[in-house]
């Protein structure tokens, strides 16, 4: 799960080896460096940017990406280790390894998550996600894509299509974040990551349904095809249809 020095040297989205690195592991503000570092790392873990069993990038590289001292980074990693999200191992093959797994859905989890969030905030989160993800797809569809960018999008599509149910949501996130990152806009990529994070606990609270996976596969294919064909209207329309389906699924389980 480690990135290369070349990836750390500049925001070249097509070359990023881990979807979400550009979106989440970006410089934090100096005034709240520790708190924001914990937040960024926790976001990367919860969104599956570094999955269960995966290793965080090397300490020096991660500190550079986040724009913090290695002391601050170590404090943040220690806090997440104590909270049960990371396992820090020493030695030649050591590092900070993710031990977090999204909890299995239980009856009432979704309602409790919405209660914590608030009904109005749920609708706001769905609106925010619709705006930024439709915008990202439209922007990317108007971009002259390189061969590497096309390969990246195809690979993310294949990844979600081939995912086992237990890994489906992580690969789905990777596909959606890749669209934003491939635009080359770190701000847009960060907004899309934030939008997805706002609904991640809600989606984790409902089961992964085979019919929904099959329906989503057709929608993902339509999104990718529209982007690769350079059709911004079709890309935006396909993303909107897909996100409307996700919103309907959430509302259905809440009914």
Backbone torsions as a table, in degrees:
resi	resn	phi	psi	omega
1	UNK	NA	10.4	-177.9
2	UNK	-86.8	146.3	175.1
3	UNK	-94.2	165.3	-177.1
4	UNK	-94.2	160.8	176.8
5	UNK	-56.8	-34.2	179.9
6	UNK	-63.3	-35.6	180.0
7	UNK	-69.6	-31.8	-178.2
8	UNK	-75.2	-16.0	-171.5
9	UNK	-81.3	-15.7	-178.9
10	UNK	-170.5	161.5	-175.7
11	UNK	-83.4	67.9	178.1
12	UNK	-100.9	90.1	-171.3
13	UNK	-54.2	-37.9	-177.0
14	UNK	-65.7	-21.1	-176.9
15	UNK	-96.1	-4.4	-177.4
16	UNK	-69.0	127.0	-176.8
17	UNK	-79.4	-26.2	-178.9
18	UNK	-119.7	116.8	177.4
19	UNK	-61.6	131.3	-179.6
20	UNK	107.7	-15.1	-180.0
21	UNK	-62.0	-47.7	179.5
22	UNK	-63.8	-41.6	-175.3
23	UNK	-66.9	-41.2	-168.2
24	UNK	-111.2	-41.5	-175.8
25	UNK	-90.7	64.4	-179.1
26	UNK	-115.5	165.0	-175.2
27	UNK	-55.8	141.0	178.1
28	UNK	-100.4	166.4	179.2
29	UNK	-80.3	141.2	-173.2
30	UNK	-63.9	-35.6	-174.8
31	UNK	-62.6	-31.9	-178.8
32	UNK	-127.0	45.8	-171.4
33	UNK	-58.9	-45.8	-178.2
34	UNK	-63.8	-50.7	-177.0
35	UNK	-61.7	-43.4	-178.9
36	UNK	-70.8	-31.9	177.0
37	UNK	-65.0	-44.6	176.3
38	UNK	-58.8	-44.6	-179.4
39	UNK	-61.8	-46.4	-178.3
40	UNK	-63.4	-45.2	-179.5
41	UNK	-65.4	-39.5	179.2
42	UNK	-66.5	-37.8	175.8
43	UNK	-62.0	-45.5	179.9
44	UNK	-61.9	-37.2	179.4
45	UNK	-70.5	-46.8	-176.6
46	UNK	-68.2	-31.4	178.2
47	UNK	-84.9	-2.3	177.3
48	UNK	77.4	14.8	175.5
49	UNK	-57.3	-41.2	167.8
50	UNK	-117.2	110.4	-172.6
51	UNK	-79.7	175.9	175.7
52	UNK	-54.5	128.9	-178.1
53	UNK	87.6	-12.5	179.9
54	UNK	-79.1	160.2	-176.6
55	UNK	-108.9	133.8	174.4
56	UNK	-62.6	154.1	175.1
57	UNK	-54.7	158.2	-179.7
58	UNK	-54.7	149.8	-174.1
59	UNK	-54.1	-47.0	-177.6
60	UNK	-62.6	-44.3	-179.2
61	UNK	-66.2	-42.5	-178.2
62	UNK	-66.1	-40.3	177.3
63	UNK	-62.5	-38.8	178.4
64	UNK	-66.0	-45.1	179.3
65	UNK	-59.2	-42.9	-176.5
66	UNK	-83.7	-11.1	178.9
67	UNK	68.8	37.7	-177.0
68	UNK	-128.8	170.0	175.5
69	UNK	-77.8	158.8	178.4
70	UNK	-69.0	-25.2	176.2
71	UNK	-65.0	-46.3	178.4
72	UNK	-62.4	-41.9	179.1
73	UNK	-61.2	-44.3	-179.6
74	UNK	-62.7	-38.5	178.3
75	UNK	-63.8	-41.1	179.8
76	UNK	-66.7	-43.3	179.1
77	UNK	-63.9	-39.9	178.2
78	UNK	-62.5	-40.1	179.4
79	UNK	-63.7	-41.0	179.7
80	UNK	-73.0	-28.5	173.8
81	UNK	-66.9	-44.3	179.9
82	UNK	-66.1	-28.5	179.1
83	UNK	-83.4	-4.7	175.6
84	UNK	90.8	16.9	179.8
85	UNK	-97.1	-26.5	-176.1
86	UNK	-130.2	153.4	171.9
87	UNK	-123.5	116.7	-177.7
88	UNK	-95.4	123.4	-179.2
89	UNK	-117.0	141.7	-179.3
90	UNK	-97.9	168.5	176.0
91	UNK	100.4	-177.1	-174.4
92	UNK	-58.1	-38.4	-178.6
93	UNK	-105.6	26.3	-178.5
94	UNK	-83.7	-171.7	-179.0
95	UNK	144.2	-172.4	178.8
96	UNK	-101.9	114.0	-175.9
97	UNK	-108.7	139.3	-178.9
98	UNK	-77.2	129.1	176.2
99	UNK	-115.7	-1.2	179.4
100	UNK	-73.1	137.7	169.7
101	UNK	-127.4	137.6	174.6
102	UNK	-59.2	136.9	-179.2
103	UNK	-66.3	148.7	175.7
104	UNK	-69.0	140.6	-178.0
105	UNK	-62.3	137.6	174.7
106	UNK	-126.1	154.6	-179.9
107	UNK	-57.1	129.6	178.4
108	UNK	93.3	-11.7	-178.4
109	UNK	-61.8	-43.0	-177.1
110	UNK	-64.3	-46.0	179.9
111	UNK	-62.1	-39.9	178.5
112	UNK	-65.0	-39.3	179.5
113	UNK	-65.1	-40.2	179.1
114	UNK	-69.0	-36.9	178.1
115	UNK	-61.8	-42.8	177.7
116	UNK	-63.8	-38.2	-177.1
117	UNK	-78.0	-43.6	-173.4
118	UNK	100.7	136.9	-177.6
119	UNK	-59.1	-42.9	-179.4
120	UNK	-64.5	-39.0	179.3
121	UNK	-68.0	-32.4	176.0
122	UNK	-62.1	-49.4	-180.0
123	UNK	-63.2	-36.9	177.9
124	UNK	-65.0	-42.0	179.8
125	UNK	-63.5	-40.3	178.9
126	UNK	-67.1	-38.6	177.5
127	UNK	-65.8	-43.6	179.2
128	UNK	-60.7	-46.3	-179.8
129	UNK	-62.7	-42.3	179.0
130	UNK	-59.0	-44.6	-176.3
131	UNK	-65.3	-49.2	-172.9
132	UNK	-75.9	-36.8	-178.4
133	UNK	-74.9	-37.1	174.2
134	UNK	-63.6	-40.9	178.9
135	UNK	-63.7	-41.1	-180.0
136	UNK	-64.0	-42.8	179.7
137	UNK	-64.4	-40.2	178.6
138	UNK	-63.8	-45.6	179.8
139	UNK	-60.9	-46.1	-177.5
140	UNK	-65.6	-34.7	179.9
141	UNK	-69.2	-20.3	177.8
142	UNK	-93.4	0.2	-177.3
143	UNK	-93.8	140.1	174.2
144	UNK	-78.6	102.2	-172.8
145	UNK	-78.6	142.6	174.0
146	UNK	-80.9	167.8	176.6
147	UNK	-60.2	-38.0	179.7
148	UNK	-65.9	-40.1	178.6
149	UNK	-64.9	-41.2	177.5
150	UNK	-62.5	-41.8	178.7
151	UNK	-63.3	-39.4	179.6
152	UNK	-62.9	-45.8	179.9
153	UNK	-64.1	-43.4	177.8
154	UNK	-61.1	-39.9	-178.9
155	UNK	-66.9	-40.4	178.9
156	UNK	-67.3	-36.5	177.0
157	UNK	-65.2	-45.2	178.4
158	UNK	-63.2	-36.8	-179.3
159	UNK	-61.6	-43.9	-179.9
160	UNK	-73.8	-34.6	179.2
161	UNK	-67.2	-33.2	-176.7
162	UNK	-92.7	-1.9	-173.5
163	UNK	-69.8	141.1	170.9
164	UNK	-70.9	155.0	-179.0
165	UNK	-51.0	-38.0	-178.0
166	UNK	-67.5	-23.1	-177.6
167	UNK	-110.7	5.6	-172.3
168	UNK	-62.7	-46.5	-174.4
169	UNK	-65.7	-37.5	178.8
170	UNK	-63.3	-43.1	-179.7
171	UNK	-72.1	-30.8	175.3
172	UNK	-64.0	-43.4	176.8
173	UNK	-60.4	-43.5	-179.3
174	UNK	-60.1	-40.4	178.4
175	UNK	-63.1	-48.0	-177.3
176	UNK	-67.1	-41.4	179.4
177	UNK	-68.1	-32.4	179.2
178	UNK	-60.8	-38.6	179.3
179	UNK	-59.2	-46.0	-179.6
180	UNK	-67.8	-42.5	-177.5
181	UNK	-67.6	-34.2	-179.3
182	UNK	-68.9	-14.8	175.5
183	UNK	-67.9	-21.1	-177.5
184	UNK	85.9	5.4	-179.8
185	UNK	-104.6	106.4	177.1
186	UNK	-59.1	-34.9	179.5
187	UNK	-65.6	-43.4	179.4
188	UNK	-67.6	-40.4	178.1
189	UNK	-61.9	-42.4	179.0
190	UNK	-65.2	-38.9	179.2
191	UNK	-64.3	-40.8	179.8
192	UNK	-68.6	-37.3	176.4
193	UNK	-64.5	-42.4	179.1
194	UNK	-63.5	-42.5	-179.7
195	UNK	-62.5	-42.1	179.3
196	UNK	-68.6	-38.8	-179.2
197	UNK	-61.3	-33.6	-178.3
198	UNK	-64.6	-24.5	-179.4
199	UNK	-111.1	0.4	-175.7
200	UNK	-62.0	-46.2	179.6
201	UNK	-63.0	-32.5	178.7
202	UNK	-69.2	-45.8	-179.7
203	UNK	-66.5	-34.9	177.5
204	UNK	-68.3	-16.0	-178.3
205	UNK	-88.0	-2.1	176.7
206	UNK	-119.7	151.6	-177.3
207	UNK	-70.0	154.5	173.0
208	UNK	-81.8	115.6	-174.3
209	UNK	-101.7	130.8	-178.5
210	UNK	-57.2	-46.5	178.1
211	UNK	-59.2	-37.2	178.8
212	UNK	-66.9	-38.9	177.4
213	UNK	-61.8	-43.9	-179.5
214	UNK	-65.0	-40.6	178.6
215	UNK	-66.1	-43.7	-179.7
216	UNK	-64.3	-32.8	-179.7
217	UNK	-61.5	-42.7	178.2
218	UNK	-65.1	-38.8	-179.9
219	UNK	-69.7	-41.4	176.4
220	UNK	-60.4	-41.3	179.3
221	UNK	-62.8	-39.4	179.5
222	UNK	-66.7	-38.9	178.1
223	UNK	-62.4	-50.3	-178.1
224	UNK	-63.2	-42.3	-179.3
225	UNK	-61.9	-43.0	-179.6
226	UNK	-64.4	-40.5	178.5
227	UNK	-65.0	-47.4	-177.9
228	UNK	-67.1	-27.7	177.7
229	UNK	-82.7	-6.7	-179.3
230	UNK	70.9	37.4	-178.3
231	UNK	-113.3	91.2	-175.1
232	UNK	-63.2	-37.3	179.9
233	UNK	-64.4	-44.9	179.8
234	UNK	-66.5	-36.9	179.4
235	UNK	-64.5	-46.7	179.4
236	UNK	-63.6	-42.0	-179.8
237	UNK	-63.7	-41.0	-179.0
238	UNK	-67.2	-40.4	177.6
239	UNK	-65.7	-43.3	-179.8
240	UNK	-60.2	-43.9	179.0
241	UNK	-61.5	-42.3	-179.2
242	UNK	-64.8	-46.2	-178.0
243	UNK	-70.9	-31.5	174.6
244	UNK	-63.3	-36.7	177.3
245	UNK	-65.3	-41.2	178.2
246	UNK	-63.6	-43.6	179.0
247	UNK	-62.8	-40.4	179.4
248	UNK	-64.5	-37.8	178.8
249	UNK	-63.6	-45.5	177.7
250	UNK	-60.9	-45.6	-178.8
251	UNK	-65.0	-34.7	178.5
252	UNK	-63.5	-43.2	178.6
253	UNK	-70.8	-20.9	178.2
254	UNK	-87.1	-16.2	-176.0
255	UNK	-66.7	NA	NA
